[in-house]
Amino acid sequence: MDDTGEIRGRIKSLQDTQAMLGNTLKSLKVSQERLQTAVKAAKSETAAFRYGKLKLHGLGSLAYSSLQRGMLYFMREDLGYLCYVPLSDGPDSVLVLADPICAPASMRQLLTEFLTVKRDPVFIHISHDTAAVLNELGFHVNELGVETFIEIQKFDLVGNKKQQLRNARNGARKDGLTVVEVNAVDNMMIKALREISDSWMKEKVAGSSEMQLLVRPLVYVDEVDVRKFVALKDGEIVGFVIFDPMYEEGEVVGYIANQLRSNFERTYSVVDFIILEALDVFKAEGKREISLGLSPMYKVDDSGEFKHSKLLKSYFQYSFEKANYVYNFKSLARHKSLYRPELPGAREEKVYCAMHERFMLTRMLDVVHTLGLHPIRQALRHYLTLAVLWVKTLFTPQKPQAPDKAPAAKTTGSAPEEASSK
């Protein structure tokens, strides 16, 4: 019996070793495939040109998003490039994503040359500097929302207004959570991240979709200069944040928290815990800032600096107040306000969109569809859900409510005392 048990133990050990070897080989295969893909990309002259310009001038938070799949490019070797996708109302109608990737001094020339090729574009998620140039070129410019930045070297958790952030860190540490940076992704890691992402997406107001283009699609494998931080509970991944780089003169100077996911339900935010822990790492590295991304439609007031559409302004303001069944406008803005951009160490910057004054609301609906949202369909679904709930209340028997006052005592016939209002 002892010999048999020993033999079984050796067989089990051999099987475990084979399984580990299999996983190692799979990981190696994935790494080799990534390497081959990177080599092919490097051989592409246009890809090499874009990446070179990106490292020099990709300071905007969505600069790295210009590399996402499905983008078309307008490139000038001596200037830079911009990226876009088609819209549905004509060959000259396209949606341009974010600022041009070029030196500031070259922006006007690059935009002017682009407008000779695509005469009727819509620009979305552009900075104040790009908005000013487009306004001078005859575009209407409207505020799209605000972007929240953390100034890494100045930010701290001091003060009553940052209590919720401190609660996130303290609560997570009390629960035994730790945050580590993932330096290389294998098959097991991809599976864990995908499961968390799928679980998170089910809870979104917009259903299984998310705002495309403005949020670069989640890429599980390793990418150049992209950093992944995961939260662990008892060795299991319960959340992650993926940071895309922002460049200046060939160096990474900051990041945007592009993808934030967690399936670990607590009274505190796991993703905030991950961001705070990553902040410590970035601070030690001397990085400048982190963007928490756009809060769409938030604080839109269009003070009059630019020529703008009042109708579009009203549409954006209404969407923020009344159309949260389309997208989590208010909850997104509320979450980012926890970092207190009104205090030193964080700030908000206006983000803009620009287009010609031609069927603005109709074209904006086309833009919204391109971003992966469907407000009319989602509105119908929302109000249908409300109607169904209302009908159910009509036909649901109401439970009898207990009387507010106790019955009068029969022996005395006196009225009961009123309950104290204190």
C-alpha positions in Angstrom: 0.0 0.0 0.0 2.8 2.4 0.8 4.5 1.7 -2.5 1.3 2.2 -4.4 0.6 5.5 -2.6 4.2 6.7 -3.4 3.7 5.8 -7.1 0.4 7.6 -7.3 2.0 10.6 -5.7 4.8 10.6 -8.3 2.3 10.3 -11.1 0.3 13.2 -9.7 3.5 15.3 -9.4 4.4 14.5 -13.0 0.9 15.5 -14.2 1.1 18.8 -12.4 4.5 19.4 -13.9 3.2 18.6 -17.4 0.3 21.0 -16.8 2.6 23.8 -15.7 4.9 23.1 -18.7 1.8 23.3 -21.0 0.8 26.7 -19.6 4.4 27.9 -20.0 4.5 26.8 -23.6 1.2 28.6 -24.3 2.5 31.7 -22.7 5.7 31.5 -24.8 3.6 31.0 -27.9 1.5 34.1 -27.1 4.7 36.1 -26.5 6.2 34.9 -29.8 3.0 35.9 -31.6 3.1 39.4 -30.0 6.8 39.7 -31.0 6.0 38.8 -34.6 3.2 41.3 -34.7 5.5 44.0 -33.3 8.1 43.2 -35.9 5.6 43.4 -38.7 4.3 46.7 -37.4 7.8 48.1 -37.2 8.3 47.3 -40.8 5.3 49.4 -41.8 6.7 52.8 -42.8 3.4 54.5 -42.0 3.0 52.8 -38.6 6.6 53.8 -37.7 5.9 57.4 -38.8 2.8 57.6 -36.6 4.5 56.1 -33.6 7.4 58.4 -34.0 5.2 61.5 -34.1 3.2 60.1 -31.2 6.2 59.9 -29.0 7.2 63.5 -29.9 3.8 65.2 -29.7 1.3 62.8 -28.1 0.7 64.8 -24.9 -3.1 64.7 -25.3 -4.8 62.1 -23.2 -6.3 60.4 -26.2 -3.2 60.6 -28.4 -2.5 56.9 -27.8 -6.1 56.1 -28.9 -5.1 57.2 -32.4 -3.5 53.8 -32.7 -6.7 51.8 -32.1 -8.1 49.6 -34.8 -10.4 50.9 -37.4 -8.9 54.4 -37.6 -8.1 56.2 -40.9 -5.3 58.6 -41.1 -4.4 61.9 -42.8 -0.6 62.2 -42.7 2.0 64.8 -43.7 5.6 63.7 -43.3 6.8 67.1 -42.4 3.9 68.0 -40.0 2.2 65.0 -38.4 -1.1 63.2 -38.6 -4.7 63.1 -37.4 -7.1 60.1 -37.2 -10.7 59.8 -38.2 -13.6 57.5 -39.0 -16.3 58.0 -41.6 -19.8 59.4 -40.9 -22.9 58.4 -42.9 -23.8 61.7 -44.7 -21.2 61.9 -47.4 -17.6 61.2 -48.3 -16.4 64.5 -46.9 -18.1 63.9 -43.6 -15.9 62.2 -41.0 -15.4 62.2 -37.3 -11.9 63.3 -36.2 -10.7 62.0 -32.9 -9.0 64.4 -30.5 -6.1 66.8 -31.3 -3.8 66.5 -34.3 -0.5 64.7 -33.5 1.9 67.4 -34.4 4.0 70.3 -33.0 1.8 73.2 -31.8 3.3 75.4 -34.4 2.3 73.0 -37.2 -1.4 72.6 -36.1 -3.0 75.3 -38.3 -1.2 74.1 -41.4 -2.0 70.5 -40.8 -5.7 71.2 -40.2 -5.9 73.5 -43.2 -4.4 70.9 -45.5 -6.8 68.2 -44.1 -9.8 70.5 -44.8 -8.9 70.4 -48.5 -9.4 66.6 -48.5 -12.3 66.3 -46.0 -14.3 69.5 -46.2 -17.0 68.7 -43.7 -15.5 67.0 -40.6 -16.7 66.8 -37.0 -14.0 67.1 -34.4 -14.6 65.6 -31.0 -12.6 65.6 -27.7 -10.4 68.5 -28.7 -8.4 70.8 -26.5 -8.8 74.6 -26.1 -5.9 75.3 -28.5 -7.3 73.1 -31.3 -10.8 74.6 -30.7 -9.4 78.1 -31.0 -7.8 77.3 -34.4 -10.9 75.6 -35.7 -13.1 78.5 -34.6 -10.9 80.9 -36.6 -11.3 78.6 -39.6 -15.1 79.0 -39.4 -16.2 76.1 -37.2 -18.7 76.3 -34.5 -17.1 75.1 -31.2 -19.2 73.7 -28.3 -18.1 72.5 -24.9 -18.4 68.7 -24.7 -17.6 68.3 -20.9 -14.6 68.4 -18.7 -11.6 66.2 -18.2 -10.1 65.6 -14.7 -6.4 65.6 -14.2 -4.4 64.5 -11.1 -1.1 66.4 -10.8 1.0 63.5 -9.5 3.7 65.4 -7.7 1.3 67.7 -5.8 -1.6 65.4 -5.1 -2.3 64.1 -1.6 -5.1 62.7 0.5 -5.1 65.4 3.2 -8.4 67.0 4.3 -12.0 66.1 5.0 -13.0 66.4 1.4 -10.8 63.4 0.5 -12.2 61.2 3.2 -13.8 58.8 0.6 -10.5 58.2 -1.1 -8.9 57.5 2.2 -11.7 55.1 3.0 -11.1 53.3 -0.3 -7.4 52.8 0.6 -8.0 51.9 4.3 -10.9 49.6 3.5 -9.0 47.7 0.8 -6.0 47.3 3.0 -8.1 46.1 5.9 -9.7 43.5 3.6 -6.3 42.3 2.6 -6.2 43.7 -0.9 -2.9 44.4 -2.6 -2.1 46.1 -5.9 0.7 44.9 -8.2 1.8 45.9 -11.7 1.5 43.3 -14.4 4.7 43.3 -16.4 3.7 40.5 -18.8 0.3 39.0 -19.6 -0.2 35.2 -20.0 -3.3 33.2 -20.9 -4.5 32.9 -17.3 -4.2 36.6 -16.8 -6.2 37.3 -19.9 -8.9 35.0 -18.8 -9.1 36.7 -15.4 -9.2 40.2 -16.8 -11.9 39.2 -19.4 -14.1 37.7 -16.7 -13.9 40.8 -14.6 -14.6 43.0 -17.6 -17.6 40.9 -18.7 -19.1 41.1 -15.2 -18.5 44.9 -15.0 -20.1 45.5 -18.4 -23.4 43.8 -17.3 -23.9 46.5 -14.7 -23.5 49.5 -17.1 -26.6 51.6 -18.0 -25.7 51.4 -21.7 -25.8 47.6 -21.6 -23.1 45.6 -23.3 -21.7 48.6 -25.2 -19.5 51.4 -24.1 -18.5 54.7 -25.6 -16.3 53.7 -28.5 -13.4 55.8 -29.8 -13.3 58.0 -26.8 -12.6 55.0 -24.7 -9.9 52.9 -26.4 -11.0 49.3 -26.7 -9.7 47.0 -24.0 -6.6 45.2 -25.2 -5.6 42.3 -23.0 -2.1 41.6 -24.4 1.0 43.6 -23.8 1.3 47.0 -25.6 4.2 49.5 -25.8 4.3 51.8 -22.8 0.8 50.7 -21.6 0.7 49.7 -17.9 -1.6 47.4 -16.1 -2.2 47.4 -12.4 -4.4 44.7 -10.7 -5.9 44.4 -7.3 -5.5 41.0 -5.6 -7.6 39.4 -2.9 -6.2 36.1 -1.6 -4.2 35.7 -4.8 -7.2 36.3 -7.0 -7.6 39.3 -9.3 -10.6 41.4 -8.3 -10.0 44.5 -10.3 -7.7 46.3 -12.7 -6.8 49.6 -14.2 -5.1 50.0 -17.6 -3.1 53.2 -18.1 -2.3 54.6 -21.6 0.8 56.7 -22.0 1.0 60.5 -22.7 4.2 61.6 -24.4 6.3 64.7 -24.7 9.6 64.9 -26.6 10.0 61.1 -26.7 9.3 60.6 -23.0 6.3 59.3 -21.1 5.2 62.1 -18.9 1.8 60.9 -17.7 -1.0 58.4 -18.2 -4.8 58.3 -18.8 -6.7 55.7 -16.7 -8.3 54.3 -19.9 -10.0 51.1 -18.6 -11.2 50.6 -15.0 -12.9 47.4 -13.9 -13.8 45.5 -10.8 -16.1 42.7 -9.8 -15.4 43.0 -6.0 -18.4 44.7 -4.4 -17.6 46.7 -1.3 -18.7 50.0 0.2 -15.4 51.5 -1.1 -14.1 51.7 -4.7 -11.6 49.1 -5.7 -10.6 51.0 -8.8 -9.9 54.1 -6.7 -7.6 51.9 -4.5 -5.7 50.8 -7.6 -5.4 54.4 -8.9 -4.0 55.6 -5.5 -1.5 52.8 -5.3 -0.4 53.4 -9.0 -0.1 57.1 -8.1 2.6 56.2 -5.6 4.5 54.3 -8.3 4.2 57.1 -10.8 5.2 59.7 -8.3 8.4 57.9 -7.5 9.2 57.7 -11.2 8.8 61.5 -11.5 5.7 61.3 -13.8 3.7 64.5 -14.2 0.0 63.8 -14.4 -2.8 61.3 -14.7 -6.0 61.9 -16.6 -9.2 60.4 -15.2 -10.8 60.9 -18.6 -13.8 62.9 -19.9 -17.0 63.6 -18.0 -19.3 64.0 -21.0 -21.8 66.9 -20.9 -20.6 68.0 -17.4 -20.4 71.7 -16.7 -21.3 72.7 -20.2 -22.0 76.4 -20.2 -20.3 77.9 -23.4 -19.5 81.3 -21.9 -19.2 82.9 -25.3 -15.5 82.7 -26.0 -16.1 80.7 -29.2 -18.9 81.0 -31.7 -21.1 78.1 -30.8 -24.5 76.5 -31.3 -27.0 77.4 -28.6 -29.2 74.5 -29.7 -26.3 72.0 -29.3 -25.5 73.6 -25.9 -29.1 73.0 -24.7 -29.0 69.4 -26.0 -25.8 68.7 -24.1 -27.2 70.3 -20.9 -30.5 68.3 -21.2 -28.6 65.1 -21.8 -26.6 65.5 -18.6 -29.7 66.2 -16.5 -32.3 63.9 -18.1 -30.7 61.3 -20.3 -28.7 59.2 -17.8 -30.4 56.1 -19.1 -28.2 56.5 -22.2 -24.9 56.9 -20.4 -23.8 57.3 -16.7 -23.2 61.0 -17.1 -23.9 62.1 -13.5 -22.3 59.1 -11.7 -19.1 59.4 -13.8 -18.8 63.1 -13.0 -19.6 62.4 -9.3 -16.9 59.8 -9.1 -14.2 62.0 -10.5 -15.2 64.9 -8.2 -13.9 62.7 -5.3 -10.4 63.7 -6.4 -11.4 67.3 -5.6 -10.2 69.2 -8.7 -11.0 72.5 -6.9 -8.1 71.8 -4.6 -4.3 71.9 -5.3 -3.1 68.6 -6.9 -6.0 68.2 -9.3 -7.7 70.2 -12.0 -10.5 70.2 -14.6 -10.0 71.3 -18.2 -12.8 72.0 -20.7 -13.1 69.6 -23.7 -14.7 70.7 -26.9 -16.3 69.5 -30.2 -16.4 71.5 -33.5 -18.4 71.3 -36.7 -19.9 73.4 -39.4 -23.4 74.8 -38.8 -25.3 72.2 -40.9 -28.0 70.0 -39.4 -26.1 70.0 -36.2 -28.5 67.9 -34.1 -28.9 65.4 -36.9 -25.2 65.1 -37.4 -24.6 64.9 -33.6 -27.0 61.9 -33.6 -24.8 60.3 -36.3 -21.7 61.0 -34.1 -23.4 59.5 -31.1 -24.2 56.3 -33.1 -20.6 56.2 -34.2 -19.5 56.3 -30.5 -21.6 53.2 -29.9 -24.7 54.9 -28.2 -28.3 54.8 -29.5 -30.3 57.4 -27.5 -33.6 56.9 -29.3 -33.6 53.1 -28.9 -32.3 53.4 -25.3 -35.0 56.1 -24.5 -37.8 53.8 -25.8 -36.4 50.9 -23.8 -36.2 53.1 -20.7 -39.7 54.4 -20.9 -41.1 51.0 -21.8 -39.4 49.7 -18.6 -41.0 52.5 -16.6 -44.4 51.8 -18.1 -44.2 48.0 -17.3 -43.3 48.8 -13.7 -46.2 51.3 -13.5 -48.7 48.7 -14.8 -47.4 46.1 -12.3 -48.0 48.5 -9.5 -51.7 48.8 -10.6 -52.3 45.1 -10.5 -50.1 44.2 -7.5 -52.2 43.8 -4.3 -51.3 46.4 -1.7 -50.4 45.0 1.7 -52.6 46.4 4.4 -50.7 49.0 6.4 -50.7 49.0 10.2 -52.6 51.9 11.7 -50.6 54.9 12.7 -52.2 55.1 16.1 -53.0 52.4 18.6 -56.7 51.8 19.3 -58.3 53.5 22.2 -58.4 51.6 25.5 -61.8 50.0 25.9 -61.8 50.2 29.7 -61.5 53.9 29.8 -62.9 55.1 26.4 -60.1 57.7 26.3 -58.2 58.7 23.1 -54.6 57.4 22.9 -51.7 59.8 23.4 -50.0 61.1 20.3 -46.5 59.9 19.7 -43.7 62.2 20.4 -42.3 64.1 17.4 -38.8 64.2 18.9 
